[in-house]
Amino acid sequence: MDINKLIKKWVLYNKYKYGNVDLNSVVSKIVYENPDLKKNIKEIIPKVKEEINNLSNISREEAYNILLKEYPELLEEKKKEERKGLPELKNAVEGKVKTRFAPNPSGYLHIGHARAIILNYEYAKMYKGKFILRIEDTDPKVKKPDPDVYDSIKEDVEWLINDKVDEFYIQSERLDIYYKYIKELIEKGFAYVDLSPKEIISKYRAEGIPTEYRLKEPEWHLEQFEKMLNGYYDEEKAVIRIKTDLNHPNPSVRDWIAFRIVDPNKNPHPYLLRKYGKNYVERYWLWPTYNFSVSIDDHLMGITHVLRMKEHEVNSYKQKYIYEYFGWEFPTIINYGALLVKDLPLHKSEIRKLIKEGKISGWDDPFLPTLRGLRRRGIDREAIRKYILEIGPNPVDVVIDWNKIYTYNREIYDKKAKRFFIIRNPVKVIINDLPSNKIIKVKNHPEVDLGYREFIIKSNIFYIDINDINNKYLRLFEGFNIEIIDKREDYIVAKYLSDSMEDARKLNAKIVQWVPEEYKINIKVWEKDGIINAIAEKYVLELTKDGEVIHGIRYGFFKREKDYLIYMHK
């Protein structure tokens, strides 16, 4: 298809589907349909922007009609995809598929991990297979594990999938298994100990030539291997390398390093130290690198499909050598793009700094993109799941669209959240001529039977939002109509008009939330930029329980936490 027609097609679909057009979403669809265009992405983006501008004024209905006329197959295809869910998994056999999520435990899981968790879990369940969780913690020096996050990782994964993982492993507890397999490779002549300085290794690798140690007999390497195990060599004095093609076009693949020495006295493994003690930790000087431990574990654990970010593409070349040397079948690899987060702290060092400075409450701060934070804020796991399934295993990087997640979350709670009056910027209103002992009953939900609450009005003092006082006529939601008479420094004077909804329509009265004096409570609302003091009706606390999600009329959704509210979204 002509590139201009392809761009128009996906701009129209974006407009029809979401009401507005997201540049990244359109580009993702274009590249997904025609991967060859990826290399021309810089030239394509300006054309996409131009087409978005050309079609900016059309309605969703107009976009649909054009699609129906010019690209009817797209609408049919989308309906089919929506029924099926994720696209078919290559080389999948029902009952045999096994996938894994394998995080490094250096910090808490965040929304960026959700793509790997959900895709791997959903595919495993789609084919009645198994989904495993494996903690990859074989680098106690550079990517130092945080022993506090091991349990939380499992908790967060199982919360997100709403299920138990089928199997759970921790790599640092499997070191003897890795030693067994590297010893076998040394015996077969497929791996060797290199005592060269790291500068020489780097130089020779770049030039594609062997160091002097590559040609030594296996017996010599086995002796050095035993010395490495027993702490004979210090850090950076010896490594174990896998023999590959020294002429491989990617220098990093050439005789890549499979094991390094880490002095347990200088860099004890934090998790093993806490769980097993110092004497246990001091036994282990030799640690496998990522590509070795992953290769062994993926085979031994029966992993059939590896879904991971495309940045790992080069690792497949390295890992295939291990599989070939042992005669194992290599798993099917599916590479997808990263899920990028903007405008929120994501890096562990940044979050730790904010916690230390007291700017956020911790790793579960409700306005962090950590899974713990999102859960605390009230973002339902199903909303995250729907968003990830919508993106699918697309190879293009995606900037996370929080509005879509909020839309899915709103759909989940819209029919089950009780609705209350909460006023962010309150101003006092004295209403003259208000009938005494007025009784107002308000449903807790306009469509679903969630009960009702009753207001017996004895005072003529109310509170409304200050942003509503520029309207001469107001209708207090489910209540009565008033007219603004005077605006004083500290309060507003109004006049009661009638209860009639028909009168409100004739006056074009704005419908507003309200709180009467005798039902007023002061409540703290935790928003992204800090905690504010608001006013709410007392039923907000009387008719809800801790952890319940509620809807503040004309304000947004909130999650109750103890005696305050966490703002979720509109």
RODO-2510 file (C-alpha; in nm, 4 decimals, decimal comma):
residues 570
     n   res          X          Y          Z
     1     m     0,0000     0,0000     0,0000
     2     d     0,1145     0,3539    -0,0814
     3     i     0,2721     0,5166     0,2260
     4     n     0,0348     0,8150     0,2154
     5     k    -0,2693     0,5867     0,2040
     6     l    -0,1244     0,3798     0,4884
     7     i    -0,0793     0,6927     0,7014
     8     k    -0,4307     0,8167     0,6237
     9     k    -0,5760     0,4779     0,7071
    10     w    -0,4277     0,4649     1,0586
    11     v    -0,4898     0,8324     1,1349
    12     l    -0,8572     0,7773     1,0493
    13     y    -0,8716     0,4623     1,2602
    14     n    -0,7122     0,6393     1,5570
    15     k    -0,9642     0,9215     1,5229
    16     y    -1,2575     0,6808     1,5017
    17     k    -1,1382     0,4582     1,7839
    18     y    -1,0298     0,7178     2,0419
    19     g    -1,1762     1,0516     1,9368
    20     n    -0,8319     1,2068     1,9026
    21     v    -0,5130     1,1041     1,7253
    22     d    -0,1940     0,9984     1,9011
    23     l     0,1214     1,0296     1,6892
    24     n     0,3012     0,7373     1,8554
    25     s     0,0000     0,5112     1,8183
    26     v    -0,0290     0,5842     1,4449
    27     v     0,3440     0,5310     1,3842
    28     s     0,3295     0,2020     1,5792
    29     k     0,0445     0,0727     1,3627
    30     i     0,2209     0,1737     1,0398
    31     v     0,5461    -0,0001     1,1332
    32     y     0,3604    -0,3035     1,2674
    33     e     0,1824    -0,3431     0,9325
    34     n     0,4973    -0,2772     0,7281
    35     p     0,8161    -0,3407     0,9345
    36     d     1,0354    -0,2379     0,6375
    37     l     0,9306     0,1241     0,6995
    38     k     1,1054     0,1269     1,0358
    39     k     1,4317     0,2365     0,8752
    40     n     1,2555     0,5403     0,7271
    41     i     1,0830     0,6444     1,0477
    42     k     1,2373     0,9942     1,0523
    43     e     1,0904     1,0680     0,7106
    44     i     0,7522     0,9176     0,7964
    45     i     0,6848     1,1114     1,1195
    46     p     0,6485     1,4574     0,9491
    47     k     0,4034     1,3043     0,6993
    48     v     0,2009     1,1552     0,9842
    49     k     0,1915     1,4934     1,1610
    50     e     0,0714     1,6591     0,8402
    51     e    -0,2091     1,4058     0,7934
    52     i    -0,3140     1,4398     1,1582
    53     n    -0,3416     1,8146     1,1013
    54     n    -0,5396     1,7653     0,7765
    55     l    -0,7947     1,5428     0,9503
    56     s    -0,8059     1,7271     1,2822
    57     n    -1,1521     1,8777     1,2299
    58     i    -1,3443     1,5666     1,1281
    59     s    -1,5693     1,3909     1,3804
    60     r    -1,5464     1,0282     1,4899
    61     e    -1,8588     0,9533     1,2865
    62     e    -1,7021     1,1084     0,9753
    63     a    -1,3828     0,9077     1,0336
    64     y    -1,5908     0,5902     1,0605
    65     n    -1,7778     0,6646     0,7366
    66     i    -1,4518     0,7235     0,5468
    67     l    -1,3084     0,3984     0,6854
    68     l    -1,6246     0,2147     0,5906
    69     k    -1,5977     0,3470     0,2351
    70     e    -1,2224     0,3320     0,1742
    71     y    -1,0900     0,0719     0,4219
    72     p    -1,3824    -0,1536     0,5211
    73     e    -1,1494    -0,4480     0,5719
    74     l    -0,9803    -0,2596     0,8566
    75     l    -1,3038    -0,2425     1,0555
    76     e    -1,3709    -0,6109     0,9944
    77     e    -1,0150    -0,7013     1,0877
    78     k    -1,0324    -0,5038     1,4092
    79     k    -1,3572    -0,6729     1,5111
    80     k    -1,1947    -1,0090     1,4536
    81     e    -0,8874    -0,9135     1,6576
    82     e    -1,0991    -0,7879     1,9431
    83     r    -1,2769    -1,1224     1,9606
    84     k    -0,9535    -1,3208     1,9510
    85     g    -0,7391    -1,1102     2,1816
    86     l    -0,3661    -1,1563     2,1305
    87     p    -0,2374    -1,2687     1,7913
    88     e    -0,1508    -1,6340     1,7457
    89     l     0,1742    -1,7498     1,9050
    90     k     0,4240    -1,8980     1,6633
    91     n     0,5219    -2,2643     1,7183
    92     a     0,2706    -2,3004     2,0019
    93     v     0,1301    -2,6426     2,0954
    94     e    -0,1639    -2,6528     2,3344
    95     g    -0,0622    -2,7842     2,6739
    96     k     0,3096    -2,7466     2,5964
    97     v     0,3674    -2,3691     2,6032
    98     k     0,5814    -2,2455     2,8904
    99     t     0,6781    -1,8821     2,9375
   100     r     0,8574    -1,6846     3,2065
   101     f     0,8970    -1,3440     3,3612
   102     a     1,2531    -1,2999     3,4862
   103     p     1,3222    -0,9666     3,6623
   104     n     1,6392    -0,8446     3,8286
   105     p     1,5608    -0,7786     4,1980
   106     s     1,7340    -0,4424     4,2226
   107     g     1,4070    -0,2537     4,2774
   108     y     1,0296    -0,2764     4,2867
   109     l     0,8332    -0,3646     3,9740
   110     h     0,6790    -0,0782     3,7763
   111     i     0,4366    -0,0274     3,4891
   112     g     0,7172    -0,0923     3,2387
   113     h     0,7358    -0,4522     3,3650
   114     a     0,3626    -0,5002     3,3128
   115     r     0,4057    -0,5688     2,9420
   116     a     0,6376    -0,8656     3,0018
   117     i     0,4297    -1,0036     3,2871
   118     i     0,0936    -0,9862     3,1126
   119     l     0,2052    -1,0986     2,7663
   120     n     0,3921    -1,4004     2,9014
   121     y     0,1123    -1,4966     3,1391
   122     e    -0,1691    -1,4487     2,8864
   123     y     0,0043    -1,6540     2,6188
   124     a     0,0755    -1,9362     2,8642
   125     k    -0,2908    -1,9480     2,9676
   126     m    -0,4149    -1,9068     2,6088
   127     y    -0,2470    -2,2363     2,5227
   128     k    -0,3162    -2,4067     2,8589
   129     g     0,0513    -2,3931     2,9430
   130     k     0,2569    -2,2732     3,2391
   131     f     0,3929    -1,9369     3,3494
   132     i     0,6963    -1,9195     3,5755
   133     l     0,8601    -1,6428     3,7744
   134     r     1,2387    -1,6464     3,7965
   135     i     1,4429    -1,3984     3,9959
   136     e     1,7672    -1,3287     3,8070
   137     d     2,0139    -1,2187     4,0737
   138     t     2,3551    -1,3509     3,9695
   139     d     2,5324    -1,0143     3,9802
   140     p     2,6051    -0,9272     4,3449
   141     k     2,8483    -0,6512     4,2487
   142     v     2,7179    -0,4247     3,9689
   143     k     2,3420    -0,4929     3,9721
   144     k     2,3359    -0,5530     4,3435
   145     p     2,0106    -0,7251     4,4472
   146     d     1,7860    -0,5660     4,7062
   147     p     1,6821    -0,8396     4,9519
   148     d     1,3743    -0,6370     5,0493
   149     v     1,2093    -0,6759     4,7080
   150     y     1,2126    -1,0537     4,6532
   151     d     0,8795    -1,1157     4,8269
   152     s     0,7243    -0,7995     4,6823
   153     i     0,8124    -0,9036     4,3260
   154     k     0,6175    -1,2272     4,3649
   155     e     0,3300    -1,0451     4,5356
   156     d     0,3146    -0,7797     4,2624
   157     v     0,3243    -1,0342     3,9793
   158     e     0,0485    -1,2429     4,1328
   159     w    -0,1599    -0,9334     4,2015
   160     l    -0,1279    -0,8200     3,8400
   161     i    -0,2174    -1,1583     3,6857
   162     n    -0,4780    -1,2315     3,9557
   163     d    -0,3358    -1,5813     3,9780
   164     k    -0,0526    -1,7819     4,1305
   165     v     0,2640    -1,8395     3,9280
   166     d     0,3064    -2,2040     3,8312
   167     e     0,6726    -2,2212     3,9336
   168     f     0,9097    -1,9893     4,1217
   169     y     1,2909    -1,9859     4,1117
   170     i     1,5764    -1,7755     4,2471
   171     q     1,8945    -1,8036     4,0400
   172     s     2,1389    -1,7302     4,3232
   173     e     2,0205    -2,0540     4,4830
   174     r     2,1122    -2,2520     4,1683
   175     l     2,4859    -2,1806     4,1425
   176     d     2,5922    -2,5455     4,1688
   177     i     2,3741    -2,6240     3,8669
   178     y     2,5534    -2,3601     3,6595
   179     y     2,8938    -2,4929     3,7747
   180     k     2,7977    -2,8416     3,6540
   181     y     2,7164    -2,7209     3,3031
   182     i     3,0124    -2,4862     3,2589
   183     k     3,2455    -2,7672     3,3706
   184     e     3,0970    -2,9901     3,1031
   185     l     3,1549    -2,7232     2,8384
   186     i     3,5170    -2,6847     2,9498
   187     e     3,5667    -3,0621     2,9290
   188     k     3,4284    -3,0611     2,5731
   189     g     3,6496    -2,7717     2,4681
   190     f     3,3613    -2,5245     2,4207
   191     a     3,4612    -2,2960     2,7090
   192     y     3,7902    -2,1854     2,8559
   193     v     3,9467    -1,9895     3,1413
   194     d     4,1142    -1,6648     3,0344
   195     l     4,3686    -1,5018     3,2651
   196     s     4,4298    -1,2083     3,0298
   197     p     4,3853    -0,8529     3,1628
   198     k     4,0452    -0,7135     3,0702
   199     e     4,2096    -0,4567     2,8408
   200     i     4,3694    -0,7368     2,6378
   201     i     4,0424    -0,9299     2,6209
   202     s     3,8652    -0,6203     2,4943
   203     k     4,1385    -0,5397     2,2406
   204     y     4,1682    -0,8930     2,1023
   205     r     3,7913    -0,9339     2,0851
   206     a     3,7628    -0,6146     1,8787
   207     e     4,0354    -0,7414     1,6455
   208     g     3,8840    -1,0910     1,6279
   209     i     4,1947    -1,2739     1,7442
   210     p     4,2350    -1,5313     2,0280
   211     t     4,4261    -1,4740     2,3485
   212     e     4,6989    -1,7217     2,4416
   213     y     4,4669    -1,9083     2,6802
   214     r     4,2085    -2,0066     2,4193
   215     l     4,4399    -2,2726     2,2731
   216     k     4,5315    -2,4493     2,5988
   217     e     4,4108    -2,8028     2,6668
   218     p     4,0859    -2,8630     2,8607
   219     e     4,2798    -3,0187     3,1486
   220     w     4,4554    -2,6892     3,2182
   221     h     4,1268    -2,4995     3,2085
   222     l     3,9654    -2,7473     3,4484
   223     e     4,2463    -2,6852     3,6970
   224     q     4,1944    -2,3112     3,6724
   225     f     3,8192    -2,3586     3,7054
   226     e     3,8683    -2,5342     4,0397
   227     k     4,0967    -2,2518     4,1532
   228     m     3,8350    -1,9969     4,0596
   229     l     3,5739    -2,1866     4,2590
   230     n     3,7970    -2,1917     4,5651
   231     g     3,8840    -1,8221     4,5656
   232     y     4,2388    -1,8576     4,4348
   233     y     4,1962    -1,5700     4,1875
   234     d     4,0869    -1,2197     4,2826
   235     e     3,8269    -1,0159     4,0965
   236     e     3,9127    -0,9407     3,7297
   237     k     4,2063    -1,1824     3,7347
   238     a     4,0245    -1,4649     3,5594
   239     v     3,7057    -1,5180     3,3573
   240     i     3,5437    -1,8105     3,1783
   241     r     3,4561    -1,7516     2,8142
   242     i     3,2389    -1,9385     2,5662
   243     k     3,4048    -2,0240     2,2368
   244     t     3,2178    -1,8643     1,9480
   245     d     3,3041    -1,7276     1,6049
   246     l     3,5887    -1,4768     1,6459
   247     n     3,4854    -1,3250     1,3136
   248     h     3,1254    -1,2655     1,4164
   249     p     3,0117    -0,9223     1,2906
   250     n     2,9095    -0,8216     1,6435
   251     p     3,2243    -0,8066     1,8618
   252     s     3,0213    -0,8601     2,1805
   253     v     2,9301    -1,2103     2,0583
   254     r     3,2958    -1,3112     2,0081
   255     d     3,3949    -1,5486     2,2907
   256     w     3,1581    -1,3812     2,5346
   257     i     3,2220    -1,4037     2,9071
   258     a     3,0145    -1,6642     3,0905
   259     f     3,1559    -1,6372     3,4450
   260     r     3,3258    -1,3697     3,6537
   261     i     3,4821    -1,3685     3,9966
   262     v     3,3127    -1,1677     4,2710
   263     d     3,4909    -1,1571     4,6067
   264     p     3,2234    -1,2513     4,8646
   265     n     3,4152    -1,0651     5,1358
   266     k     3,4033    -0,7386     4,9405
   267     n     3,0691    -0,7926     4,7649
   268     p     2,8618    -1,0490     4,9559
   269     h     2,5337    -1,1396     4,7901
   270     p     2,2723    -0,9431     4,9912
   271     y     1,9894    -1,1931     4,9585
   272     l     2,2005    -1,5019     5,0330
   273     l     2,3677    -1,3218     5,3222
   274     r     2,0311    -1,2417     5,4816
   275     k     1,8822    -1,5859     5,4202
   276     y     2,1766    -1,8212     5,4788
   277     g     2,4426    -1,6210     5,6622
   278     k     2,8050    -1,5237     5,6108
   279     n     2,9566    -1,8737     5,6082
   280     y     2,7291    -1,9792     5,3240
   281     v     2,7953    -1,6666     5,1164
   282     e     3,1742    -1,6981     5,1461
   283     r     3,1592    -2,0288     4,9559
   284     y     3,0691    -1,8596     4,6286
   285     w     3,3357    -1,6686     4,4343
   286     l     3,2256    -1,7574     4,0809
   287     w     2,9150    -1,6032     3,9299
   288     p     2,7518    -1,6677     3,5891
   289     t     2,6723    -1,3794     3,3596
   290     y     2,3191    -1,3184     3,2365
   291     n     2,3458    -1,5075     2,9075
   292     f     2,4845    -1,8225     3,0627
   293     s     2,2428    -1,8578     3,3535
   294     v     1,9459    -1,7715     3,1299
   295     s     2,0453    -2,0312     2,8698
   296     i     2,0776    -2,3100     3,1265
   297     d     1,7598    -2,2199     3,3128
   298     d     1,5412    -2,1686     3,0062
   299     h     1,6311    -2,5193     2,8929
   300     l     1,6054    -2,6920     3,2305
   301     m     1,2760    -2,5188     3,3097
   302     g     1,1307    -2,6126     2,9731
   303     i     1,0739    -2,2609     2,8422
   304     t     0,9259    -2,2862     2,4923
   305     h     0,8659    -1,9175     2,4195
   306     v     1,0636    -1,6146     2,5304
   307     l     0,8778    -1,2845     2,4978
   308     r     1,1112    -0,9972     2,5775
   309     m     1,2136    -0,6464     2,4787
   310     k     1,3913    -0,6100     2,1463
   311     e     1,7034    -0,4778     2,3243
   312     h     1,7792    -0,8450     2,3986
   313     e     1,8071    -0,9399     2,0302
   314     v     2,1856    -0,9726     2,0461
   315     n     2,1559    -1,2054     2,3456
   316     s     1,9879    -1,4652     2,1276
   317     y     2,3068    -1,4979     1,9212
   318     k     2,5085    -1,5584     2,2380
   319     q     2,2650    -1,8030     2,3930
   320     k     2,2345    -2,0142     2,0773
   321     y     2,5942    -2,1279     2,1225
   322     i     2,5046    -2,2876     2,4564
   323     y     2,2049    -2,4638     2,3044
   324     e     2,4077    -2,5890     2,0079
   325     y     2,6913    -2,7218     2,2262
   326     f     2,4474    -2,9218     2,4391
   327     g     2,2245    -3,0238     2,1483
   328     w     1,9183    -2,8509     2,2929
   329     e     1,6235    -2,7066     2,1022
   330     f     1,6253    -2,3265     2,1077
   331     p     1,3011    -2,1614     2,2263
   332     t     1,0894    -1,9372     2,0042
   333     i     1,1845    -1,5721     2,0577
   334     i     0,9358    -1,2848     2,0269
   335     n     1,0846    -0,9373     2,0653
   336     y     0,8584    -0,6447     2,1492
   337     g     0,9190    -0,2751     2,2072
   338     a     0,9697    -0,1013     2,5384
   339     l     0,6851     0,0545     2,7363
   340     l     0,8174     0,4031     2,8026
   341     v     0,7085     0,6268     3,0901
   342     k     0,7335     1,0049     3,0680
   343     d     0,6890     1,2744     3,3337
   344     l     0,7060     1,0291     3,6249
   345     p     1,0112     0,9027     3,8179
   346     l     1,0950     0,5493     3,7072
   347     h     1,4637     0,4871     3,7744
   348     k     1,5432     0,3304     4,1095
   349     s     1,8105     0,5865     4,1968
   350     e     1,5687     0,8723     4,1288
   351     i     1,2955     0,7190     4,3443
   352     r     1,5366     0,6445     4,6290
   353     k     1,6492     1,0086     4,6228
   354     l     1,2891     1,1329     4,6394
   355     i     1,2148     0,9002     4,9313
   356     k     1,5262     1,0152     5,1157
   357     e     1,4297     1,3805     5,0619
   358     g     1,0800     1,3114     5,1942
   359     k     0,9158     1,4156     4,8664
   360     i     0,7344     1,0835     4,8277
   361     s     0,6115     0,8415     5,0912
   362     g     0,7889     0,5293     4,9653
   363     w     0,7914     0,2756     4,6820
   364     d     0,4139     0,2477     4,7128
   365     d     0,3550     0,6206     4,6812
   366     p     0,0237     0,6371     4,4886
   367     f     0,1657     0,8702     4,2255
   368     l     0,4642     0,6524     4,1368
   369     p     0,4404     0,4204     3,8347
   370     t     0,5401     0,1220     4,0504
   371     l     0,2854    -0,1598     4,0566
   372     r     0,2581    -0,1069     4,4326
   373     g     0,1901     0,2624     4,3825
   374     l    -0,0716     0,2050     4,1114
   375     r    -0,2440    -0,0557     4,3269
   376     r    -0,2514     0,1786     4,6238
   377     r    -0,3880     0,4572     4,4072
   378     g    -0,6811     0,2429     4,2990
   379     i    -0,5784     0,1475     3,9461
   380     d    -0,7395    -0,1902     3,8892
   381     r    -0,5198    -0,4658     3,7461
   382     e    -0,7816    -0,5311     3,4770
   383     a    -0,7355    -0,1766     3,3456
   384     i    -0,3614    -0,2401     3,3094
   385     r    -0,4263    -0,5791     3,1517
   386     k    -0,6648    -0,4372     2,8914
   387     y    -0,4141    -0,1698     2,7970
   388     i    -0,1270    -0,4172     2,7584
   389     l    -0,3400    -0,6535     2,5489
   390     e    -0,4371    -0,3605     2,3284
   391     i    -0,0689    -0,2881     2,2627
   392     g     0,0172    -0,6569     2,2258
   393     p     0,3651    -0,7812     2,1279
   394     n     0,4228    -0,4881     1,8939
   395     p     0,7963    -0,4476     1,8122
   396     v     0,7707    -0,0675     1,8291
   397     d     0,8430     0,1237     2,1513
   398     v     0,5266     0,2693     2,3043
   399     v     0,4991     0,5733     2,5309
   400     i     0,2436     0,4759     2,7899
   401     d    -0,0913     0,6458     2,7453
   402     w    -0,2204     0,7022     3,0986
   403     n    -0,5499     0,8370     2,9678
   404     k    -0,6304     0,4994     2,8137
   405     i    -0,5525     0,3220     3,1396
   406     y    -0,7705     0,5729     3,3244
   407     t    -1,0492     0,5153     3,0717
   408     y    -1,0406     0,1402     3,1340
   409     n    -1,0239     0,2017     3,5093
   410     r    -1,3200     0,4397     3,4916
   411     e    -1,5233     0,1757     3,3074
   412     i    -1,4512    -0,0725     3,5856
   413     y    -1,5594     0,1558     3,8704
   414     d    -1,8250     0,3671     3,7025
   415     k    -2,1032     0,1181     3,7765
   416     k    -1,9981     0,0238     4,1283
   417     a    -1,8513     0,3346     4,2926
   418     k    -2,0803     0,5319     4,5245
   419     r    -2,1065     0,8995     4,4350
   420     f    -2,0565     1,1779     4,6869
   421     f    -2,0165     1,5539     4,7134
   422     i    -1,6520     1,6580     4,7543
   423     i    -1,5497     2,0213     4,7103
   424     r    -1,1893     2,1014     4,6252
   425     n    -1,2096     2,4821     4,6499
   426     p    -1,4961     2,5493     4,8929
   427     v    -1,6678     2,8799     4,9498
   428     k    -1,9482     2,9454     5,1996
   429     v    -2,2910     3,0334     5,0624
   430     i    -2,5710     3,1827     5,2751
   431     i    -2,9034     3,1048     5,1087
   432     n    -3,1889     3,3387     5,1965
   433     d    -3,5555     3,2330     5,1884
   434     l    -3,4653     2,8630     5,2127
   435     p    -3,7603     2,6615     5,3500
   436     s    -3,6853     2,5188     5,6952
   437     n    -3,6328     2,1470     5,7645
   438     k    -3,6000     2,0705     5,3965
   439     i    -3,5353     1,7002     5,3250
   440     i    -3,3290     1,5974     5,0240
   441     k    -3,2700     1,2327     4,9303
   442     v    -2,9803     1,1592     4,6962
   443     k    -2,9135     0,8228     4,5340
   444     n    -2,5604     0,6895     4,5845
   445     h    -2,5606     0,5974     4,2149
   446     p    -2,7937     0,7244     3,9422
   447     e    -2,8311     0,3870     3,7650
   448     v    -2,7291     0,1109     4,0048
   449     d    -2,9045     0,0457     4,3363
   450     l    -2,6334     0,1338     4,5872
   451     g    -2,8730     0,2863     4,8356
   452     y    -2,9316     0,6534     4,9097
   453     r    -2,8496     0,9173     5,1688
   454     e    -3,0721     1,1743     5,3310
   455     f    -3,0021     1,5381     5,4102
   456     i    -3,2308     1,7129     5,6602
   457     i    -3,1526     2,0794     5,6049
   458     k    -3,1843     2,2972     5,9159
   459     s    -2,9251     2,5646     5,8358
   460     n    -2,9126     2,8006     5,5393
   461     i    -2,5333     2,7738     5,5187
   462     f    -2,3933     2,5618     5,2343
   463     y    -2,0589     2,5132     5,0606
   464     i    -2,0001     2,5025     4,6870
   465     d    -1,6888     2,5249     4,4694
   466     i    -1,5589     2,8773     4,4212
   467     n    -1,5217     2,8109     4,0467
   468     d    -1,9015     2,7912     4,0174
   469     i    -1,9886     3,1326     4,1608
   470     n    -1,9514     3,3157     3,8287
   471     n    -2,2818     3,1631     3,7199
   472     k    -2,5841     3,3687     3,8262
   473     y    -2,8132     3,0688     3,8531
   474     l    -2,7171     2,7366     4,0083
   475     r    -2,8962     2,4125     4,0730
   476     l    -2,7720     2,2162     4,3691
   477     f    -2,7484     1,8588     4,2411
   478     e    -3,0725     1,6658     4,3196
   479     g    -3,1756     1,9623     4,5344
   480     f    -3,3027     2,3085     4,4431
   481     n    -3,2290     2,6233     4,2443
   482     i    -3,0601     2,9383     4,3739
   483     e    -2,9651     3,2794     4,2435
   484     i    -2,6319     3,4426     4,3336
   485     i    -2,7163     3,7836     4,4855
   486     d    -2,3886     3,9117     4,6290
   487     k    -2,0216     3,8125     4,6492
   488     r    -1,8578     3,9119     4,9765
   489     e    -1,4949     3,8718     5,0767
   490     d    -1,5460     3,5506     5,2779
   491     y    -1,8802     3,4208     5,1585
   492     i    -2,1527     3,4374     4,8955
   493     v    -2,5135     3,5502     4,9420
   494     a    -2,7759     3,3645     4,7392
   495     k    -3,1522     3,3372     4,7203
   496     y    -3,3633     3,0213     4,7122
   497     l    -3,5763     3,0067     4,3965
   498     s    -3,7483     2,6681     4,3611
   499     d    -3,7078     2,2897     4,3572
   500     s    -3,8217     2,2541     3,9973
   501     m    -3,5870     2,0946     3,7461
   502     e    -3,7931     2,2575     3,4729
   503     d    -3,7155     2,6000     3,6233
   504     a    -3,3464     2,5091     3,6245
   505     r    -3,3620     2,4340     3,2538
   506     k    -3,5369     2,7620     3,1773
   507     l    -3,2754     2,9550     3,3768
   508     n    -2,9917     2,7538     3,2175
   509     a    -2,8754     2,6923     3,5746
   510     k    -2,5436     2,5150     3,6205
   511     i    -2,5712     2,1906     3,8194
   512     v    -2,3149     2,1858     4,1037
   513     q    -2,2123     1,9698     4,3977
   514     w    -2,2814     2,1057     4,7448
   515     v    -2,2398     2,0339     5,1155
   516     p    -2,4713     2,1691     5,3885
   517     e    -2,3143     2,3075     5,7069
   518     e    -2,4473     2,0357     5,9375
   519     y    -2,3179     1,7561     5,7117
   520     k    -1,9777     1,9095     5,6418
   521     i    -1,6453     1,7425     5,7233
   522     n    -1,2950     1,8626     5,6479
   523     i    -1,1036     1,5984     5,4572
   524     k    -0,7521     1,5692     5,3201
   525     v    -0,7143     1,4798     4,9531
   526     w    -0,3838     1,3395     4,8319
   527     e    -0,3189     1,4662     4,4804
   528     k    -0,0134     1,4321     4,2565
   529     d     0,1350     1,7621     4,3727
   530     g     0,0655     1,7094     4,7417
   531     i    -0,2077     1,6967     5,0027
   532     i    -0,4841     1,9574     4,9966
   533     n    -0,7636     2,0372     5,2422
   534     a    -1,1097     1,9926     5,0959
   535     i    -1,4681     1,9749     5,2211
   536     a    -1,6961     1,6744     5,1814
   537     e    -2,0270     1,5463     5,3097
   538     k    -1,9898     1,3293     5,6203
   539     y    -2,1319     1,0272     5,4336
   540     v    -1,8002     0,9966     5,2485
   541     l    -1,6612     0,8320     5,5621
   542     e    -1,9835     0,6979     5,7132
   543     l    -2,0964     0,4972     5,4101
   544     t    -1,7593     0,3678     5,2880
   545     k    -1,4822     0,1470     5,4169
   546     d    -1,1050     0,1732     5,4049
   547     g    -0,9782     0,0912     5,0538
   548     e    -1,3089     0,1575     4,8789
   549     v    -1,3166     0,3490     4,5507
   550     i    -1,5700     0,6321     4,5316
   551     h    -1,6732     0,8943     4,2762
   552     g    -1,6601     1,2611     4,3679
   553     i    -1,9309     1,4243     4,1560
   554     r    -1,7702     1,6700     3,9091
   555     y    -1,4310     1,6044     4,0685
   556     g    -1,3111     1,2523     3,9882
   557     f    -1,2523     0,9073     4,1328
   558     f    -1,0895     0,8544     4,4713
   559     k    -0,9662     0,5693     4,6827
   560     r    -1,0326     0,5992     5,0528
   561     e    -0,7306     0,5330     5,2720
   562     k    -0,8086     0,5544     5,6434
   563     d    -0,9683     0,8983     5,6938
   564     y    -0,8371     1,0682     5,3792
   565     l    -0,8787     1,0295     5,0026
   566     i    -0,6302     0,9493     4,7278
   567     y    -0,7175     1,1144     4,3971
   568     m    -0,7163     0,8587     4,1133
   569     h    -0,8220     1,0384     3,7970
   570     k    -1,1157     1,2146     3,6336
***
